[in-house]
Structure formats: C-alpha cells, structure tokens
Amino acid sequence: MESKRENYVERLLSHRWNGLVKVITGIRRCGKSYLLFKLFKDRLLSEGIDPSDIIEIKLEEIDSISLRNPISLHDYIKSRTADKRKRYVFIDEIQMVPNIRNPYVDGGDDITFYETLNSLLNTGYLDIYITGSNSRMLSSDILTQFRDRGDEFRIHPLSFSEYFSAVGGDRNLAYTDYLTFGGMPRLLTIDSDREKAEYLKGLFTETYLKDIKERHRIDHPEVLEGIIDFISSNIGSLTNPKQIASHFKEVSEGTVRTYIDYLKDAFLFTEAQRFDVKGKKYFSYPNKYYCEDLGLRNARLNFRQQEKTHMMENAIYNELRIRGYSVDVGVVTINTKDSEGRSVRIPKEIDFVANRYEEKVYIQSAFSISDEEKLHSETDQFRYTGDSFRKIVVREDVGKRWFDENGVLHINVVDFMLDKNLI
C-alpha cells in the first residue's frame, strides 16, 4: 500500500524554478524523503526530465559523510554542474551540515549551509530542494538566513484521507484504526496491530527522544519524559509551564518552558494559543498542546487513555493544519447573570478558530450531543463572535450533514476528515 501524497507533489511542482530554496520540513519519518526522492522525482521523470539532471544527496547515508561540511557540499555540487545545465538538486536532512569556522578569515563568522545554498542558488541554473527535521533551524531562521530566498513546505504524517485512500475498506473502521495508530507512512506496510504498536514505541524512544536528548544535551531526562507524558495525557486541555513545573521537585518554570520548546522544535507537539475573538488579541497563558501524530501519542502512553473525545479533537486540529490553516483556540466573553441576579462576564471557548488567507471558520469538536442543553452549550458561543464567518460542529453521532436554525453546520467527523472541499 502507498499514499501518493498528490497534494504535496502538486505544491512542489507549482513552485519549480521560482528562485527560492524549497525547504521541506516535518517530524522525522513522516515521509519527507520519500516525497522528494520518490514521488516528486517520479513525476519529474514522467515529464521527460533526464535522470542525470537530478542530483541526489542523502546526508544520513555513510557515503555522504564527506559532504557534511558546507564548503565540501558546495564544491561537490559545483563539480557536478560545471556545464551549467539546468538541474534539480535534492539534499536530504540538511541539518546534518554543521557550521564550520571560516578557514579564510581569522575571527570571521562561521560558514553555514545557508551560505552554501544561497551561493548555489545564485548560479541561476539550479533548482534546490532540501529536507530537514529541526524546526528551529529550518523554520524560524529561514527568512533571515536565506534572506527571503527560502520557500518552506511543512509535511505532516498522513491525513486521514491519505491513509484511507491507501488502506480502503470500511471507512469507520479505518477511522478507528487511524485514531489508534496515527498516520506514520511506514504503518501502511505493517499488518498486525502488535507490530504497529512496537514500531511506534520504538520510533518514539529510539528516534525522537534519543535525538532530542543528544542534540540538546538534556540535564534532566526524567523531567523531559515527564513533560512528554503530561502533555500526552492532557491533549486539548488548558495548561502552562508553571502548572507542569509544579509536578516536579526543584524544576523551574524556565526549564519546563525550554524543554517544551525542544519538543515543539522536533515537531512532536504543537501549541495552540488562546485568541480573544472580539478583542483581537492573544492571551499569554494558558494554552493547549496537541500531538503531531496520535499513534505516537498513544504509543508513548502504552495505548492507555484512549479517550475518543480528546483524540477526535486532536485529529481535527491536525487535519486543519494539514489543509493549511493556522489554528487558534477561540475565546468569547458572554454577559449573563449569576444565581443571585448579578451581571457577570463569562469566557467561553470555541475549540478552533481556523484562518487561511482571508478565510476564517469556527469549529467545535463534539463527540456527541444528546439533548438540547448539550446542543446549547456546544453552539451558544458562536452567537458572540460578532461576525458571519462559517460555524461548524464536528460530531461522531450524526449521519447526514445538516444546518441548525442558527445556520451552524453539523457534520460527521469521518465526512469532515474526508471532504477536503468542505473548508
């Protein structure tokens, strides 16, 4: 079984020869290399591109050790393209190229792979694509280091529609499996649930956790693992570093904050900020955290704590981000009266405020709505947004989609996950 990942392939194709370095980022093992070196390459070849016009460098392989140096990498590619023909250059795991001391200028700035790539880009005859697994190196620094010459493509584990297109069968059973084991592409080649679980456990421990500990030289590994367990157990719940720090002895809020940043940089977790919908401002804390892949989260917790309500919310959050939306947790303030008739202001949450360009949509994740009181509690906050953007309640307990009397769309979660044109 294979997912074609057509959306990503088409996006890469549409950005060819745009004068920018295409930077493909995402959690390790989510399929970045396969996308570039297999799917995208196959499309180029099908269009008649000569194989000799595609230069492939995989820095994780032992054959490429000598190229883990910005000067050596530059000189190697220049030697392969001395005739100045137009060529594609693919470089895998670029973060493995460290900064080196400038051998030509005493006391000068270090030479970085950014300078290597900018120099190659300046030739005008190379279209460059790189992959990387560290977000701080390859996201926050792109604009400054590439001087507006980097074009980032964030890749995620398989969406449910990608997963279902590969596995087929009953869509509800596939959805249940997806919530349990997630969307890491390697799972498509594994048949038994036990082997899937073992693969995910090993991936978390031997790849992500080990990588973070080694890269950042973690002083308190037990605290790092405790933070992972806490966030994994509380996906979609309001929390903050101070609250987490209180669970550990003699650990500062600053240390917790730093460790959370490491987890975000490795793309294991994403932070969703709370946004005052009418006040148009963000709150500092508390925020919510979601796992990049539910299978990894479940494996970390040994497949305990599989509350479908929270897992469904995380899946919807991930789906929105895969579709290119920035996602916040909405807050609206409602004026009401307490039991003694006094006026009070109560903040109420909208699970997701999804923004893309000039689009905005408000979404509630509601596993089930059993009566009018529950319906009111899930949709009342929509009335206080002060705008007419679309409102959607994603549920597991409905069949055919329908609009309620306030114009709110109620849709089954599987329909939502499969219908890319809904929003």
NORHU-V311733 format. One record per backbone hydrogen bond with DSSP energy under -0.5 kcal/mol. NH is the residue of the N-H (numbers start at 1). CO is the residue of the C=O. E is the energy in kcal/mol with one decimal. If there is no record, write none. Layout:
nh;co;e
NH;CO;E
NH;CO;E
This chain:
nh;co;e
4;2;-0.5
8;5;-0.5
9;5;-2.1
10;6;-3.0
11;7;-1.8
12;8;-2.4
13;9;-2.5
14;10;-2.1
15;11;-0.6
15;12;-1.1
16;13;-1.3
18;15;-1.0
21;149;-3.1
22;20;-0.6
22;128;-2.7
23;21;-0.7
23;151;-2.4
24;22;-0.7
24;130;-3.5
25;23;-0.7
25;153;-2.1
26;132;-0.8
30;27;-1.4
35;31;-2.3
36;32;-2.2
37;33;-3.2
38;34;-1.6
39;34;-2.2
40;35;-3.3
41;36;-0.9
42;38;-2.7
43;39;-1.7
44;40;-2.1
45;41;-2.7
46;42;-2.3
47;43;-1.0
47;44;-0.7
48;45;-1.7
49;44;-2.1
53;50;-2.4
54;51;-1.5
55;53;-0.5
55;88;-3.1
56;54;-0.6
57;90;-2.4
59;57;-0.7
59;92;-1.5
61;58;-1.5
64;61;-1.8
65;62;-1.5
67;64;-1.6
68;65;-1.9
69;67;-1.9
70;98;-0.6
73;69;-2.9
74;70;-1.7
75;71;-2.7
76;72;-2.4
77;73;-2.1
78;74;-2.3
79;75;-2.0
80;76;-1.6
81;77;-0.8
81;78;-0.5
82;79;-0.7
84;81;-2.1
87;125;-2.2
88;53;-3.0
89;127;-2.7
90;55;-3.4
91;129;-2.4
92;57;-3.1
94;131;-2.8
96;93;-1.9
97;94;-2.1
98;96;-0.8
100;111;-2.3
103;101;-0.6
108;105;-1.7
111;100;-3.0
116;112;-1.5
117;113;-2.6
118;114;-2.7
119;115;-2.3
120;116;-2.2
121;117;-2.6
122;118;-1.7
123;120;-1.3
124;121;-1.4
127;87;-2.5
128;126;-0.6
129;89;-3.0
130;22;-2.9
131;91;-2.0
132;24;-2.1
135;133;-0.6
135;265;-3.0
138;134;-1.9
139;135;-2.3
140;135;-1.0
141;136;-0.7
142;139;-1.0
145;141;-3.1
146;142;-2.6
148;143;-1.3
151;21;-3.1
152;150;-0.5
153;23;-3.3
155;25;-3.2
155;153;-0.6
158;183;-2.9
163;159;-2.6
164;160;-3.3
165;161;-2.1
166;162;-1.0
166;163;-0.7
167;163;-2.2
168;164;-2.6
174;170;-2.3
175;171;-2.2
176;172;-2.0
177;173;-2.3
178;174;-2.4
179;175;-2.5
180;176;-1.5
181;177;-3.3
182;178;-2.1
187;184;-2.1
188;185;-1.9
189;186;-1.8
190;187;-1.6
196;192;-2.0
197;193;-2.5
198;194;-2.3
199;195;-2.3
200;196;-2.3
201;197;-2.3
202;198;-2.4
203;199;-2.4
204;200;-2.3
205;201;-2.3
206;202;-3.0
207;202;-0.5
207;203;-1.3
208;203;-1.8
209;204;-2.9
210;205;-1.1
211;207;-1.7
212;208;-2.4
213;209;-2.3
214;210;-2.3
215;211;-2.7
216;212;-2.2
217;213;-0.8
218;213;-1.2
223;220;-0.8
224;220;-2.0
225;221;-2.4
226;222;-1.7
227;223;-2.6
228;224;-2.1
229;225;-2.3
230;226;-2.4
231;227;-2.9
232;228;-2.6
233;229;-2.0
234;230;-0.9
234;231;-0.7
235;232;-0.7
236;289;-1.9
237;234;-2.2
239;287;-2.6
244;240;-2.0
245;241;-2.8
246;242;-1.4
247;244;-1.8
248;245;-1.9
251;248;-0.7
256;252;-1.9
257;253;-2.6
258;254;-2.4
259;255;-2.5
260;256;-2.4
261;257;-2.1
262;258;-1.9
263;259;-1.9
264;260;-2.3
265;261;-2.8
266;262;-1.6
267;264;-1.7
268;263;-2.0
269;263;-0.9
270;290;-2.6
272;288;-3.3
273;271;-0.6
275;329;-3.3
276;281;-3.3
277;275;-0.9
277;331;-2.1
280;276;-1.7
281;276;-0.9
283;274;-2.4
287;239;-2.3
288;272;-2.3
290;270;-2.5
292;268;-2.5
297;293;-1.8
298;294;-3.0
299;295;-2.4
300;296;-2.2
301;297;-1.5
302;299;-1.7
303;298;-4.1
304;301;-1.4
307;305;-1.3
308;306;-0.7
311;307;-2.3
312;308;-2.6
313;309;-1.8
314;310;-2.3
315;311;-2.4
316;312;-2.3
317;313;-2.3
318;314;-2.5
319;315;-2.3
320;316;-2.2
321;317;-1.8
322;318;-2.5
323;319;-1.7
324;321;-1.5
325;320;-2.3
326;355;-2.9
328;353;-2.1
329;273;-3.2
330;328;-0.6
330;350;-2.1
331;275;-2.3
332;348;-2.8
334;332;-0.5
334;346;-3.1
336;334;-0.6
336;344;-2.9
338;342;-2.4
341;338;-2.0
344;336;-3.2
346;334;-2.9
346;344;-0.5
348;332;-3.3
350;330;-2.4
351;349;-0.5
352;363;-2.1
353;328;-2.8
354;352;-0.6
354;361;-2.7
355;326;-2.8
355;353;-0.5
356;359;-1.7
359;356;-2.9
361;354;-1.9
362;390;-2.8
363;352;-2.5
364;392;-2.6
366;364;-0.7
366;394;-2.8
375;371;-2.2
376;372;-2.6
377;373;-2.1
378;374;-1.6
379;375;-1.4
380;376;-2.5
382;379;-1.3
383;380;-1.7
384;381;-1.6
385;382;-1.2
390;360;-0.6
392;362;-2.5
393;409;-3.2
394;364;-3.1
394;392;-0.5
395;393;-0.6
395;411;-2.9
396;366;-0.6
396;367;-1.7
397;367;-0.6
402;410;-2.0
404;408;-2.3
407;404;-2.1
409;391;-2.3
410;402;-3.4
411;393;-2.4
411;409;-0.5
412;399;-0.5
413;395;-2.7
416;412;-2.5
417;413;-2.4
418;414;-1.6
419;415;-2.1
420;418;-1.2
422;419;-1.3
